[in-house]
Amino acid sequence: MASENKSCKTEELLEISKDSEVELCVEDSSSDDEDLIQVDKENGSDSSYEILLPQSDDEDYEPPSPSSPAQPSEPDHCQATQSTSAPAVPQLPESNNDDYEQPLQSPAKRKAKSKPARSKSRKSEPPEQEEMWRTEKVEDRNPEPFKFMPSREPGPTFNKTASWSPLSLFQLFFSVPVVQTIIQNTNANAARRKAAGIKFQWTDLTVKDFYIFLAIIVFTGLVSIHHRADYWKREWPYNFHFPQEYMSRNRFEAIMWSLHLSNLKDDEENQKKRNTPQYDRLFKIKPLYDQIVNACKANFQPYENICMDERMVASKARIGVKQYMKAKPTKWGYKLFVLADSASGYTWNFFVYTGKSESSISHGLSYSAVLDLLPFPLLGQGYTLYLDNFYTSSALLQHLHKTRFGCCGTIKKTQSDFPCTEKNDFPKRAERGDMRWIRKDEVLFVKWINAREITMCSTVHRAFSGKTVQRRVKEAGVWSAKQIPVPDAVLDYNKNMRGVDLSDVLIRYYSVQQKTKKWYKTFFYHFVDIAIVNSFILHKEICRSQGREPVTQKQFWEHLAAEMLSFAVGSAPAAPSPTLTCMPCYYSSDATQSRRYCRRCLDAGIPRVKTPIYCRACNVPLCLTSKKNCFERWHKLQEYLSSVNVH
């Protein structure tokens, strides 16, 4: 019986060895308990499949074999010894039962174990060097700054030695052609309303009426009253002499109701394109919108540091252009992307956000908005742009660096290109003033602990140059002032990221905004605000260049309202002397007559010469070509006539 069991077990093990591709060495002994199975070690297999009997403490112990003679020694690979390099294997329990079956592992496990091990002599490839945060003690390289080369001299682009009145500065933005366009379109809109059966008293709007209307809305920005009708009350405390002595309330309301900026026929053509890509959602403000943007860029050249941010124009009108921004003081309204000069707060460029466009979808709104506001040929090279974390990304900074523009701004840690390593990061309880930095090519990433963690990104700063700021720190339960280290990028950001905010504050102090149900009228009032604030900034720049003290913003508004009124009634000139301020300008393409007869040619008896150019101070059409310069000759004649009259 025992011999039959032994032969069956041997055949079973041989079949298993064939399946598992393991070479087994079987030794037939005189006892079932002496049967052992061992792996052939010469084939290089590290499989540890072997079944051993319990051994005694004596290493030379061999099981007794009384029924068989001594066997000759076998090769090493068939020795019944336990491998010291193999892992521990289960041992059979002691039993006198001859029918006890050995516990076997599954063929799949034995096959997996039988695979040859990877050679230890093979050298592993060196791992890539992991980026790590560095402290302020590690020296950072100083990036090479770009040479500041603006396309024009920074500051006002006109003659700063002349005497510029508030009204003459305002007329740089509300030029004569634009005023004429607004008057013509307002008269056409009033005629359409009367033809529609709306009953109100109306006479055609003139330049005089328009400037009185502007003077009244500037006056409302200075003197605030809850109800607009109270400006015309005669009872105390509303018994104002102005505006009731210059314009009746009904006339003012009629102008405000009929105010229109665009051509009515062009409006109808644009409405036919609704729900098509050719439809222009801002068409009703385009004549004034384009003029204000072009005038802002033409009359001032920014200094070296510029900044970009959003601006909200308050409105709750039911129109798709309206936006909601919970982080802004004005949460509902129209969103403008504004580029401003950091030093003065001058609004240099802006555009109204109307929704997603093809460029914003392909690159992202934050990326495309920055590039749309930066006309590189008009600005020049070497500028430093400051942004908040809505715009800042490593891709944008690298693109601006290639165009020789520096950039600095706060950045979100969730940005895909922000370093995500935690090696040498802040400890759990970081102290105020601790900082970490990483430089990737030209882009520097900085983290700094203030009241909370601040993350910055820059291409124009080094990580730390030893500068400090004073902060209140609590030590041993006592608050005290302490100097803590601060990155250079944080200091310059706090200094130069205030341009748009400064412009917003100046607009908020005094504003001509009126309650209206028409969205395009809201933009008209905001454009007036931009023109007045930019005129005030230009006034301060002129006074600084001339070495005299500028007036306050309140005084500037008072002088502007008085000059508008004087210009309307004809008791004072509107602009400086023509010899100082006369410059050639083009008539607007939106005007009904974009080319007019040259005044000098008419005086010379040549009545059929038209020109698109006029003098912005004299409002006189004059020829100006490479072969004919009526502009210069006519002004020389005026100078001669004025000198003769003086003598």
FIGU-718235 format. One record per residue (C-alpha): residue number from 1; x, y, z. Coordinates in nm, 3 decimals. Layout:
// residues N
NODE  pos       px       py       pz
NODE  NUM        X        Y        Z
...
END
This chain:
// residues 647
NODE  pos       px       py       pz
NODE    1    0.000    0.000    0.000
NODE    2    0.275    0.241    0.088
NODE    3    0.464    0.164   -0.232
NODE    4    0.152    0.232   -0.442
NODE    5    0.097    0.568   -0.271
NODE    6    0.459    0.655   -0.323
NODE    7    0.451    0.581   -0.696
NODE    8    0.128    0.784   -0.737
NODE    9    0.280    1.085   -0.564
NODE   10    0.594    1.063   -0.774
NODE   11    0.395    1.060   -1.100
NODE   12    0.187    1.354   -0.978
NODE   13    0.493    1.560   -0.897
NODE   14    0.651    1.484   -1.232
NODE   15    0.337    1.606   -1.411
NODE   16    0.342    1.928   -1.202
NODE   17    0.707    1.985   -1.283
NODE   18    0.633    1.962   -1.656
NODE   19    0.350    2.216   -1.624
NODE   20    0.556    2.462   -1.420
NODE   21    0.871    2.425   -1.632
NODE   22    1.076    2.354   -1.319
NODE   23    1.332    2.075   -1.325
NODE   24    1.283    1.851   -1.027
NODE   25    1.524    1.594   -0.891
NODE   26    1.351    1.294   -0.741
NODE   27    1.538    1.049   -0.521
NODE   28    1.377    0.722   -0.439
NODE   29    1.469    0.627   -0.085
NODE   30    1.383    0.332    0.126
NODE   31    1.120    0.533    0.321
NODE   32    0.833    0.758    0.224
NODE   33    0.946    1.014    0.477
NODE   34    1.281    1.050    0.304
NODE   35    1.136    1.151   -0.029
NODE   36    1.231    1.507   -0.107
NODE   37    1.189    1.741   -0.404
NODE   38    1.444    2.005   -0.485
NODE   39    1.484    2.266   -0.762
NODE   40    1.774    2.246   -0.999
NODE   41    1.987    2.551   -0.905
NODE   42    2.214    2.533   -1.210
NODE   43    1.940    2.657   -1.444
NODE   44    1.947    2.992   -1.268
NODE   45    1.595    2.967   -1.131
NODE   46    1.529    3.138   -0.803
NODE   47    1.217    2.934   -0.735
NODE   48    1.210    2.808   -0.380
NODE   49    0.973    2.519   -0.432
NODE   50    1.101    2.237   -0.207
NODE   51    0.950    2.010    0.052
NODE   52    1.167    1.924    0.353
NODE   53    1.129    1.707    0.654
NODE   54    1.170    1.857    0.996
NODE   55    1.536    1.879    1.080
NODE   56    1.711    1.855    1.409
NODE   57    1.951    2.110    1.545
NODE   58    2.238    1.912    1.396
NODE   59    2.315    2.038    1.049
NODE   60    2.471    1.700    0.947
NODE   61    2.163    1.505    1.035
NODE   62    2.055    1.255    0.769
NODE   63    1.740    1.044    0.783
NODE   64    1.811    0.676    0.857
NODE   65    1.775    0.422    0.577
NODE   66    1.811    0.075    0.734
NODE   67    1.648   -0.112    0.447
NODE   68    1.885    0.008    0.177
NODE   69    2.261    0.027    0.142
NODE   70    2.444    0.356    0.145
NODE   71    2.402    0.554   -0.178
NODE   72    2.688    0.721   -0.357
NODE   73    2.708    1.098   -0.334
NODE   74    2.493    1.294   -0.581
NODE   75    2.574    1.615   -0.760
NODE   76    2.520    1.939   -0.574
NODE   77    2.199    2.021   -0.753
NODE   78    2.031    1.709   -0.615
NODE   79    2.151    1.739   -0.253
NODE   80    1.877    1.730    0.011
NODE   81    1.987    2.050    0.185
NODE   82    1.793    2.369    0.261
NODE   83    1.896    2.669    0.049
NODE   84    2.009    2.958    0.260
NODE   85    1.925    3.213   -0.009
NODE   86    1.570    3.088   -0.064
NODE   87    1.285    3.222    0.143
NODE   88    1.138    3.014    0.420
NODE   89    0.919    2.725    0.304
NODE   90    0.654    2.538    0.497
NODE   91    0.769    2.216    0.670
NODE   92    0.570    1.899    0.693
NODE   93    0.423    1.816    1.029
NODE   94    0.544    1.498    1.188
NODE   95    0.298    1.215    1.124
NODE   96    0.305    0.839    1.106
NODE   97    0.026    0.833    0.847
NODE   98    0.165    0.698    0.518
NODE   99   -0.130    0.838    0.324
NODE  100   -0.050    1.204    0.422
NODE  101   -0.038    1.425    0.110
NODE  102    0.213    1.702    0.084
NODE  103    0.071    2.061    0.056
NODE  104    0.138    2.182   -0.300
NODE  105    0.132    2.534   -0.446
NODE  106   -0.069    2.614   -0.758
NODE  107    0.112    2.580   -1.094
NODE  108    0.046    2.949   -1.171
NODE  109    0.227    3.064   -0.856
NODE  110    0.513    2.826   -0.919
NODE  111    0.540    2.952   -1.277
NODE  112    0.554    3.312   -1.157
NODE  113    0.821    3.228   -0.903
NODE  114    1.025    3.034   -1.154
NODE  115    1.095    3.342   -1.372
NODE  116    1.461    3.443   -1.356
NODE  117    1.541    3.742   -1.139
NODE  118    1.674    4.065   -1.289
NODE  119    2.048    4.069   -1.282
NODE  120    2.184    4.275   -0.994
NODE  121    2.486    4.371   -1.196
NODE  122    2.269    4.574   -1.437
NODE  123    2.298    4.940   -1.342
NODE  124    1.966    5.126   -1.310
NODE  125    1.923    5.450   -1.505
NODE  126    1.981    5.764   -1.294
NODE  127    1.648    5.934   -1.203
NODE  128    1.571    6.282   -1.334
NODE  129    1.670    6.557   -1.095
NODE  130    1.356    6.666   -0.909
NODE  131    1.288    7.038   -0.879
NODE  132    1.284    7.171   -0.525
NODE  133    1.192    7.494   -0.351
NODE  134    1.482    7.713   -0.240
NODE  135    1.498    7.949    0.054
NODE  136    1.603    8.313    0.059
NODE  137    1.952    8.203    0.166
NODE  138    2.013    8.052   -0.179
NODE  139    2.136    8.318   -0.420
NODE  140    1.930    8.373   -0.734
NODE  141    2.061    8.520   -1.058
NODE  142    1.960    8.871   -1.157
NODE  143    1.761    8.862   -1.487
NODE  144    1.894    9.086   -1.760
NODE  145    1.654    9.384   -1.791
NODE  146    1.523    9.499   -2.126
NODE  147    1.622    9.845   -2.244
NODE  148    1.324   10.080   -2.222
NODE  149    1.262   10.203   -2.577
NODE  150    0.912   10.358   -2.611
NODE  151    0.790   10.458   -2.954
NODE  152    0.728   10.815   -2.826
NODE  153    0.848   11.023   -2.535
NODE  154    0.655   10.919   -2.221
NODE  155    0.391   11.166   -2.106
NODE  156    0.155   11.394   -2.304
NODE  157    0.224   11.377   -2.676
NODE  158    0.115   11.735   -2.758
NODE  159    0.286   12.068   -2.694
NODE  160    0.326   12.087   -2.313
NODE  161    0.457   12.446   -2.315
NODE  162    0.119   12.586   -2.426
NODE  163   -0.155   12.701   -2.192
NODE  164   -0.418   12.428   -2.193
NODE  165   -0.756   12.498   -2.038
NODE  166   -0.975   12.215   -1.896
NODE  167   -1.216   12.247   -2.190
NODE  168   -0.937   12.230   -2.450
NODE  169   -0.808   11.910   -2.285
NODE  170   -1.161   11.765   -2.280
NODE  171   -1.201   11.842   -2.651
NODE  172   -0.901   11.618   -2.725
NODE  173   -1.138   11.330   -2.649
NODE  174   -1.471   11.483   -2.757
NODE  175   -1.348   11.626   -3.084
NODE  176   -1.553   11.842   -3.317
NODE  177   -1.637   11.560   -3.566
NODE  178   -1.760   11.333   -3.286
NODE  179   -1.977   11.608   -3.139
NODE  180   -2.123   11.678   -3.483
NODE  181   -2.196   11.305   -3.532
NODE  182   -2.375   11.282   -3.196
NODE  183   -2.583   11.594   -3.275
NODE  184   -2.689   11.462   -3.617
NODE  185   -2.784   11.116   -3.486
NODE  186   -2.972   11.267   -3.190
NODE  187   -3.177   11.490   -3.420
NODE  188   -3.256   11.191   -3.643
NODE  189   -3.364   10.984   -3.344
NODE  190   -3.590   11.265   -3.216
NODE  191   -3.755   11.292   -3.559
NODE  192   -3.817   10.917   -3.562
NODE  193   -3.973   10.929   -3.216
NODE  194   -4.205   11.214   -3.317
NODE  195   -4.301   11.022   -3.633
NODE  196   -4.386   10.723   -3.414
NODE  197   -4.647   10.935   -3.234
NODE  198   -4.456   11.023   -2.917
NODE  199   -4.566   11.371   -2.811
NODE  200   -4.291   11.598   -2.680
NODE  201   -4.160   11.943   -2.765
NODE  202   -3.847   11.931   -2.980
NODE  203   -3.625   12.170   -3.175
NODE  204   -3.311   12.055   -3.351
NODE  205   -3.009   12.013   -3.126
NODE  206   -2.722   12.257   -3.186
NODE  207   -2.363   12.275   -3.065
NODE  208   -2.466   12.541   -2.815
NODE  209   -2.742   12.320   -2.671
NODE  210   -2.512   12.018   -2.660
NODE  211   -2.244   12.198   -2.456
NODE  212   -2.505   12.336   -2.216
NODE  213   -2.632   11.979   -2.180
NODE  214   -2.274   11.862   -2.103
NODE  215   -2.227   12.146   -1.853
NODE  216   -2.544   12.040   -1.670
NODE  217   -2.440   11.673   -1.636
NODE  218   -2.094   11.785   -1.516
NODE  219   -2.273   12.006   -1.262
NODE  220   -2.477   11.704   -1.144
NODE  221   -2.148   11.524   -1.080
NODE  222   -2.043   11.807   -0.848
NODE  223   -2.378   11.870   -0.678
NODE  224   -2.561   11.550   -0.596
NODE  225   -2.942   11.550   -0.549
NODE  226   -3.167   11.248   -0.516
NODE  227   -3.420   11.358   -0.780
NODE  228   -3.307   11.517   -1.105
NODE  229   -3.610   11.745   -1.122
NODE  230   -3.497   11.923   -0.803
NODE  231   -3.222   12.103   -0.997
NODE  232   -3.498   12.320   -1.152
NODE  233   -3.691   12.388   -0.831
NODE  234   -3.719   12.751   -0.719
NODE  235   -3.800   12.678   -0.353
NODE  236   -3.535   12.661   -0.086
NODE  237   -3.306   12.468   -0.052
NODE  238   -3.310   12.385   -0.426
NODE  239   -3.322   12.740   -0.565
NODE  240   -3.018   12.701   -0.794
NODE  241   -2.953   12.971   -1.054
NODE  242   -2.797   12.707   -1.275
NODE  243   -2.924   12.521   -1.475
NODE  244   -3.270   12.680   -1.489
NODE  245   -3.135   13.010   -1.625
NODE  246   -2.973   12.841   -1.928
NODE  247   -3.196   12.544   -2.015
NODE  248   -3.545   12.441   -1.913
NODE  249   -3.610   12.107   -1.755
NODE  250   -3.827   11.990   -2.047
NODE  251   -3.553   12.072   -2.298
NODE  252   -3.292   11.885   -2.090
NODE  253   -3.515   11.579   -2.057
NODE  254   -3.597   11.586   -2.429
NODE  255   -3.224   11.584   -2.517
NODE  256   -3.159   11.301   -2.270
NODE  257   -3.448   11.091   -2.409
NODE  258   -3.345   11.143   -2.773
NODE  259   -2.967   11.106   -2.725
NODE  260   -2.831   10.863   -2.985
NODE  261   -2.474   10.787   -3.090
NODE  262   -2.498   10.579   -3.409
NODE  263   -2.662   10.620   -3.748
NODE  264   -3.021   10.491   -3.753
NODE  265   -3.001   10.330   -4.098
NODE  266   -2.682   10.150   -4.004
NODE  267   -2.855   10.035   -3.685
NODE  268   -3.131    9.873   -3.889
NODE  269   -2.877    9.697   -4.112
NODE  270   -2.694    9.567   -3.807
NODE  271   -3.018    9.440   -3.652
NODE  272   -3.081    9.229   -3.964
NODE  273   -2.755    9.044   -3.887
NODE  274   -2.868    8.935   -3.540
NODE  275   -2.778    8.573   -3.454
NODE  276   -2.503    8.577   -3.717
NODE  277   -2.125    8.618   -3.672
NODE  278   -2.144    8.957   -3.849
NODE  279   -2.372    9.108   -3.583
NODE  280   -2.202    9.380   -3.375
NODE  281   -2.341    9.396   -3.022
NODE  282   -2.171    9.731   -2.955
NODE  283   -2.271    9.902   -3.278
NODE  284   -2.484   10.169   -3.105
NODE  285   -2.180   10.309   -2.920
NODE  286   -1.920   10.257   -3.194
NODE  287   -1.875   10.621   -3.315
NODE  288   -1.794   10.752   -2.966
NODE  289   -1.633   10.427   -2.847
NODE  290   -1.371   10.423   -3.125
NODE  291   -1.301   10.797   -3.087
NODE  292   -1.241   10.775   -2.710
NODE  293   -1.012   10.470   -2.741
NODE  294   -0.807   10.628   -3.021
NODE  295   -0.783   10.961   -2.837
NODE  296   -0.666   10.791   -2.516
NODE  297   -0.380   10.624   -2.705
NODE  298   -0.294   10.928   -2.918
NODE  299   -0.261   11.194   -2.646
NODE  300   -0.043   11.012   -2.394
NODE  301    0.251   10.771   -2.395
NODE  302    0.272   10.548   -2.084
NODE  303    0.578   10.539   -1.862
NODE  304    0.781   10.224   -1.806
NODE  305    0.534   10.044   -1.575
NODE  306    0.181    9.962   -1.689
NODE  307   -0.094    9.746   -1.539
NODE  308   -0.412    9.573   -1.648
NODE  309   -0.734    9.497   -1.461
NODE  310   -1.112    9.476   -1.500
NODE  311   -1.352    9.766   -1.447
NODE  312   -1.725    9.738   -1.384
NODE  313   -1.976    9.997   -1.510
NODE  314   -2.282    9.958   -1.289
NODE  315   -2.602    9.848   -1.462
NODE  316   -2.886    9.601   -1.413
NODE  317   -3.021    9.627   -1.767
NODE  318   -3.153    9.308   -1.925
NODE  319   -2.888    9.261   -2.190
NODE  320   -2.644    8.981   -2.263
NODE  321   -2.341    9.207   -2.232
NODE  322   -2.405    9.247   -1.858
NODE  323   -2.172    9.051   -1.628
NODE  324   -2.159    8.950   -1.261
NODE  325   -1.835    8.969   -1.060
NODE  326   -1.872    8.884   -0.693
NODE  327   -1.523    9.007   -0.598
NODE  328   -1.582    9.364   -0.725
NODE  329   -1.750    9.647   -0.529
NODE  330   -1.980    9.689   -0.831
NODE  331   -2.103    9.335   -0.884
NODE  332   -2.355    9.380   -1.169
NODE  333   -2.274    9.574   -1.483
NODE  334   -2.067    9.591   -1.799
NODE  335   -1.711    9.459   -1.777
NODE  336   -1.424    9.654   -1.932
NODE  337   -1.067    9.530   -1.963
NODE  338   -0.847    9.833   -1.897
NODE  339   -0.477    9.901   -1.954
NODE  340   -0.354   10.197   -1.748
NODE  341   -0.032   10.377   -1.666
NODE  342    0.086   10.268   -1.321
NODE  343    0.229   10.604   -1.216
NODE  344   -0.056   10.840   -1.316
NODE  345   -0.361   10.615   -1.350
NODE  346   -0.424   10.734   -1.709
NODE  347   -0.663   10.501   -1.895
NODE  348   -0.456   10.427   -2.206
NODE  349   -0.654   10.145   -2.370
NODE  350   -0.970    9.947   -2.296
NODE  351   -1.235    9.730   -2.458
NODE  352   -1.583    9.618   -2.359
NODE  353   -1.623    9.245   -2.295
NODE  354   -1.918    9.106   -2.494
NODE  355   -1.866    8.731   -2.444
NODE  356   -1.646    8.453   -2.573
NODE  357   -1.476    8.503   -2.906
NODE  358   -1.268    8.272   -3.125
NODE  359   -0.940    8.407   -2.987
NODE  360   -1.055    8.370   -2.625
NODE  361   -1.171    8.012   -2.688
NODE  362   -0.842    7.905   -2.850
NODE  363   -0.606    8.069   -2.600
NODE  364   -0.830    8.146   -2.304
NODE  365   -0.984    8.481   -2.211
NODE  366   -0.707    8.576   -1.968
NODE  367   -0.441    8.519   -2.236
NODE  368   -0.617    8.686   -2.530
NODE  369   -0.738    8.988   -2.329
NODE  370   -0.379    9.088   -2.245
NODE  371   -0.260    9.062   -2.604
NODE  372   -0.564    9.254   -2.732
NODE  373   -0.477    9.550   -2.507
NODE  374   -0.108    9.563   -2.603
NODE  375   -0.044    9.722   -2.946
NODE  376    0.329    9.647   -2.942
NODE  377    0.432    9.878   -3.233
NODE  378    0.253   10.176   -3.073
NODE  379    0.399   10.112   -2.727
NODE  380    0.757   10.013   -2.809
NODE  381    0.980    9.779   -2.605
NODE  382    1.104    9.741   -2.251
NODE  383    0.773    9.792   -2.067
NODE  384    0.691    9.599   -1.750
NODE  385    0.331    9.478   -1.723
NODE  386    0.169    9.402   -1.386
NODE  387   -0.126    9.161   -1.367
NODE  388   -0.344    8.990   -1.109
NODE  389   -0.392    8.613   -1.081
NODE  390   -0.676    8.606   -1.337
NODE  391   -0.429    8.675   -1.621
NODE  392   -0.092    8.546   -1.499
NODE  393    0.039    8.221   -1.646
NODE  394    0.384    8.093   -1.736
NODE  395    0.288    8.069   -2.105
NODE  396    0.184    8.435   -2.115
NODE  397    0.500    8.552   -1.938
NODE  398    0.720    8.359   -2.180
NODE  399    0.533    8.502   -2.480
NODE  400    0.572    8.858   -2.350
NODE  401    0.939    8.793   -2.277
NODE  402    0.994    8.703   -2.643
NODE  403    0.844    9.039   -2.744
NODE  404    1.083    9.214   -2.500
NODE  405    0.811    9.289   -2.246
NODE  406    0.865    9.218   -1.877
NODE  407    0.578    9.089   -1.665
NODE  408    0.501    9.036   -1.297
NODE  409    0.186    8.927   -1.117
NODE  410    0.019    8.708   -0.863
NODE  411   -0.055    8.353   -0.976
NODE  412   -0.292    8.079   -0.865
NODE  413   -0.140    7.761   -0.726
NODE  414   -0.393    7.568   -0.933
NODE  415   -0.231    7.684   -1.259
NODE  416   -0.114    7.386   -1.461
NODE  417    0.238    7.527   -1.498
NODE  418    0.283    7.620   -1.131
NODE  419    0.548    7.398   -0.960
NODE  420    0.372    7.116   -0.775
NODE  421    0.673    6.977   -0.592
NODE  422    0.665    6.962   -0.212
NODE  423    1.037    6.911   -0.171
NODE  424    1.176    7.168    0.077
NODE  425    0.832    7.334    0.097
NODE  426    0.708    7.541    0.393
NODE  427    0.680    7.360    0.726
NODE  428    0.339    7.314    0.884
NODE  429    0.371    7.631    1.091
NODE  430    0.564    7.870    0.870
NODE  431    0.664    8.202    1.020
NODE  432    0.577    8.540    0.877
NODE  433    0.842    8.639    0.623
NODE  434    0.937    8.285    0.514
NODE  435    0.976    8.245    0.139
NODE  436    1.045    7.978   -0.120
NODE  437    1.132    8.016   -0.487
NODE  438    1.193    7.817   -0.805
NODE  439    1.324    7.947   -1.137
NODE  440    1.226    7.781   -1.465
NODE  441    1.426    7.937   -1.747
NODE  442    1.326    8.307   -1.740
NODE  443    1.019    8.264   -1.517
NODE  444    1.053    8.299   -1.139
NODE  445    0.796    8.148   -0.900
NODE  446    0.795    8.287   -0.545
NODE  447    0.593    8.193   -0.236
NODE  448    0.590    8.428    0.063
NODE  449    0.417    8.410    0.401
NODE  450    0.248    8.732    0.513
NODE  451   -0.091    8.715    0.683
NODE  452   -0.144    8.427    0.439
NODE  453    0.057    8.259    0.166
NODE  454    0.117    8.475   -0.143
NODE  455    0.233    8.329   -0.475
NODE  456    0.403    8.545   -0.740
NODE  457    0.541    8.496   -1.088
NODE  458    0.787    8.730   -1.264
NODE  459    1.039    8.759   -1.546
NODE  460    1.200    9.085   -1.428
NODE  461    1.290    9.015   -1.064
NODE  462    1.536    8.806   -0.869
NODE  463    1.403    8.600   -0.580
NODE  464    1.541    8.804   -0.289
NODE  465    1.780    9.098   -0.263
NODE  466    1.770    9.162    0.112
NODE  467    1.475    9.404    0.126
NODE  468    1.246    9.405    0.429
NODE  469    0.907    9.540    0.534
NODE  470    0.768    9.621    0.876
NODE  471    0.492    9.397    1.008
NODE  472    0.330    9.338    1.345
NODE  473    0.431    8.999    1.485
NODE  474    0.311    8.831    1.803
NODE  475    0.598    8.693    2.008
NODE  476    0.552    8.548    2.357
NODE  477    0.196    8.682    2.364
NODE  478    0.304    9.041    2.287
NODE  479    0.251    9.222    1.955
NODE  480    0.552    9.413    1.829
NODE  481    0.676    9.570    1.504
NODE  482    0.937    9.362    1.327
NODE  483    1.129    9.382    1.002
NODE  484    1.069    9.070    0.793
NODE  485    1.223    8.978    0.456
NODE  486    1.012    9.033    0.145
NODE  487    1.063    8.930   -0.221
NODE  488    1.135    9.208   -0.469
NODE  489    0.838    9.102   -0.683
NODE  490    0.593    9.166   -0.397
NODE  491    0.722    9.519   -0.334
NODE  492    0.709    9.624   -0.700
NODE  493    0.368    9.463   -0.748
NODE  494    0.217    9.659   -0.458
NODE  495    0.367    9.979   -0.597
NODE  496    0.272    9.944   -0.964
NODE  497   -0.053    9.747   -0.965
NODE  498   -0.258   10.051   -0.863
NODE  499   -0.304   10.225   -1.198
NODE  500   -0.651   10.094   -1.285
NODE  501   -0.764   10.123   -0.921
NODE  502   -0.646   10.486   -0.914
NODE  503   -0.845   10.562   -1.228
NODE  504   -1.152   10.390   -1.079
NODE  505   -1.121   10.597   -0.761
NODE  506   -1.096   10.923   -0.957
NODE  507   -1.408   10.827   -1.155
NODE  508   -1.594   10.731   -0.837
NODE  509   -1.521   11.066   -0.663
NODE  510   -1.715   11.266   -0.924
NODE  511   -1.924   11.095   -1.192
NODE  512   -2.177   11.214   -1.450
NODE  513   -2.371   10.884   -1.445
NODE  514   -2.749   10.926   -1.480
NODE  515   -3.031   10.677   -1.439
NODE  516   -3.131   10.542   -1.778
NODE  517   -3.304   10.241   -1.933
NODE  518   -3.087   10.243   -2.246
NODE  519   -2.760   10.052   -2.219
NODE  520   -2.578   10.267   -2.476
NODE  521   -2.653   10.583   -2.275
NODE  522   -2.480   10.424   -1.974
NODE  523   -2.168   10.390   -2.188
NODE  524   -2.203   10.751   -2.308
NODE  525   -2.189   10.878   -1.948
NODE  526   -1.896   10.649   -1.869
NODE  527   -1.703   10.774   -2.173
NODE  528   -1.759   11.129   -2.048
NODE  529   -1.613   11.021   -1.712
NODE  530   -1.307   10.871   -1.883
NODE  531   -1.254   11.187   -2.088
NODE  532   -1.275   11.415   -1.782
NODE  533   -1.046   11.200   -1.563
NODE  534   -0.787   11.162   -1.840
NODE  535   -0.804   11.538   -1.903
NODE  536   -0.737   11.599   -1.535
NODE  537   -0.435   11.364   -1.543
NODE  538   -0.302   11.544   -1.852
NODE  539   -0.349   11.875   -1.668
NODE  540   -0.133   11.747   -1.380
NODE  541    0.135   11.625   -1.623
NODE  542    0.146   11.966   -1.797
NODE  543    0.170   12.151   -1.465
NODE  544    0.452   11.925   -1.351
NODE  545    0.648   11.987   -1.672
NODE  546    0.594   12.363   -1.635
NODE  547    0.685   12.366   -1.266
NODE  548    0.354   12.496   -1.135
NODE  549    0.097   12.361   -0.892
NODE  550   -0.203   12.181   -1.049
NODE  551   -0.558   12.242   -0.933
NODE  552   -0.753   11.979   -0.741
NODE  553   -0.995   11.746   -0.912
NODE  554   -1.294   11.933   -0.770
NODE  555   -1.158   12.265   -0.899
NODE  556   -1.090   12.108   -1.239
NODE  557   -1.454   11.996   -1.265
NODE  558   -1.574   12.343   -1.163
NODE  559   -1.356   12.514   -1.425
NODE  560   -1.463   12.263   -1.690
NODE  561   -1.835   12.323   -1.628
NODE  562   -1.784   12.701   -1.634
NODE  563   -1.585   12.687   -1.961
NODE  564   -1.846   12.462   -2.126
NODE  565   -2.113   12.713   -2.036
NODE  566   -1.902   13.009   -2.153
NODE  567   -1.823   12.831   -2.480
NODE  568   -2.193   12.760   -2.538
NODE  569   -2.304   13.121   -2.488
NODE  570   -2.000   13.254   -2.677
NODE  571   -1.839   13.464   -2.407
NODE  572   -1.503   13.287   -2.400
NODE  573   -1.285   13.090   -2.642
NODE  574   -1.293   12.714   -2.614
NODE  575   -0.936   12.627   -2.694
NODE  576   -0.586   12.772   -2.670
NODE  577   -0.434   12.994   -2.935
NODE  578   -0.431   12.832   -3.282
NODE  579   -0.058   12.898   -3.322
NODE  580    0.008   12.662   -3.030
NODE  581   -0.259   12.395   -3.060
NODE  582   -0.347   12.368   -3.429
NODE  583   -0.295   12.013   -3.554
NODE  584   -0.429   11.832   -3.865
NODE  585   -0.695   11.565   -3.804
NODE  586   -0.907   11.341   -4.027
NODE  587   -1.283   11.360   -4.046
NODE  588   -1.452   11.049   -3.911
NODE  589   -1.552   10.790   -4.171
NODE  590   -1.889   10.758   -3.995
NODE  591   -1.970   11.124   -4.059
NODE  592   -2.208   11.214   -4.341
NODE  593   -1.939   11.429   -4.504
NODE  594   -1.599   11.270   -4.461
NODE  595   -1.449   11.510   -4.721
NODE  596   -1.517   11.884   -4.728
NODE  597   -1.415   12.184   -4.938
NODE  598   -1.077   12.335   -4.854
NODE  599   -1.117   12.682   -4.702
NODE  600   -0.800   12.827   -4.856
NODE  601   -0.887   12.694   -5.203
NODE  602   -1.231   12.851   -5.173
NODE  603   -1.074   13.185   -5.079
NODE  604   -0.841   13.151   -5.380
NODE  605   -1.136   13.093   -5.617
NODE  606   -1.094   12.715   -5.656
NODE  607   -1.432   12.584   -5.529
NODE  608   -1.409   12.213   -5.617
NODE  609   -1.116   12.089   -5.403
NODE  610   -1.224   11.854   -5.122
NODE  611   -1.007   11.729   -4.837
NODE  612   -1.052   11.478   -4.548
NODE  613   -0.825   11.687   -4.321
NODE  614   -0.919   11.973   -4.092
NODE  615   -0.755   12.180   -3.816
NODE  616   -0.875   12.051   -3.480
NODE  617   -0.842   12.394   -3.310
NODE  618   -0.987   12.614   -3.588
NODE  619   -1.231   12.350   -3.722
NODE  620   -1.140   12.451   -4.080
NODE  621   -1.096   12.196   -4.366
NODE  622   -0.758   12.245   -4.533
NODE  623   -0.555   12.052   -4.794
NODE  624   -0.243   11.871   -4.676
NODE  625   -0.059   11.659   -4.933
NODE  626    0.297   11.613   -5.052
NODE  627    0.237   11.864   -5.333
NODE  628   -0.002   12.107   -5.167
NODE  629    0.007   12.240   -4.810
NODE  630   -0.289   12.470   -4.760
NODE  631   -0.279   12.390   -4.389
NODE  632    0.050   12.574   -4.334
NODE  633   -0.023   12.863   -4.571
NODE  634   -0.367   12.937   -4.426
NODE  635   -0.232   12.946   -4.069
NODE  636    0.054   13.176   -4.168
NODE  637   -0.200   13.409   -4.322
NODE  638   -0.405   13.407   -4.002
NODE  639   -0.097   13.489   -3.795
NODE  640   -0.015   13.778   -4.025
NODE  641   -0.369   13.916   -4.011
NODE  642   -0.380   13.891   -3.631
NODE  643   -0.046   14.077   -3.601
NODE  644   -0.173   14.352   -3.833
NODE  645   -0.489   14.391   -3.626
NODE  646   -0.285   14.417   -3.306
NODE  647   -0.071   14.699   -3.449
END
